[in-house]
């Protein structure tokens, strides 16, 4: 598709949104606040499509998200706050500023330096010097993703392990602290120690180039597949899981483990749906 065709397609979407805000009762009633949860849902649907390597569905979900962006921009325009052009210019300006190795004379050696420069440039954008390294981490992120982003951001300003192998000493230390706290009766302290252990494991995954969210989801899908197969095998034998012994279930579980499990996902309702 030529650039002109792409622009025509975007223009058509903008025209449709203009008409919907006038003629459709549902679209007319929407606000940024009412769209917010729907946008979050659409983002997760896109994430699922990506993990499934379903590119037809990825295209569809990207369209849904693009509609949301156009929707927010339209509402902003109606309130004389901003319009879709302002949104596009804002991100273009940011991309140019934060890629001096592309649009300027800065030299970099690999993507790690690009990320470091990106974090330093973000901090330097604050003219009052109040911007914090972790200030851009959304508070509403799921805990695992938030931990990964926190660690990645501080790495961008040089706060990281000198040798990645050293992280395992920290992991073992946290495991020891969890085991020591077990049986103490102090639930809050045990919860804190588990949190420290999870944080250190996420750090280890990051240091070895593994996204912990993807790794855990891979295991989730593997477990779902195997347990579903266990249920099916039990049903074939005329048995109910609640009536089976742990040993019976272990036998079916071992059988399920012999079957292929899902690949690493990173290899290779509303009117807006």
Secondary structure, DSSP 8 states (H G I E B T S, - for coil): --HHHHHHHHHHHHHHHHHHHHH-HHHHH--HHHHHHHHHHHHHHHHHHHHTT-HHHHHHHHHHHHHHHHHHHHHHHHTTS--HHHHHHHHHHHHHHT-HHHHSS---SSHHHHHHHHHHHHHHT-TTS---TTTTS-TTS-HHHHHHHHHHHHHHTT-S-SSGGGHHHHHHHHHHHHHHHTTS--HHHHHHHHHHHHHHHHHHHHHTT--HHHHHHHHHHHHHHHHHHHHHHHHHTT--GGGS-HHHHHHHHHHHHTS-----TT----TT-
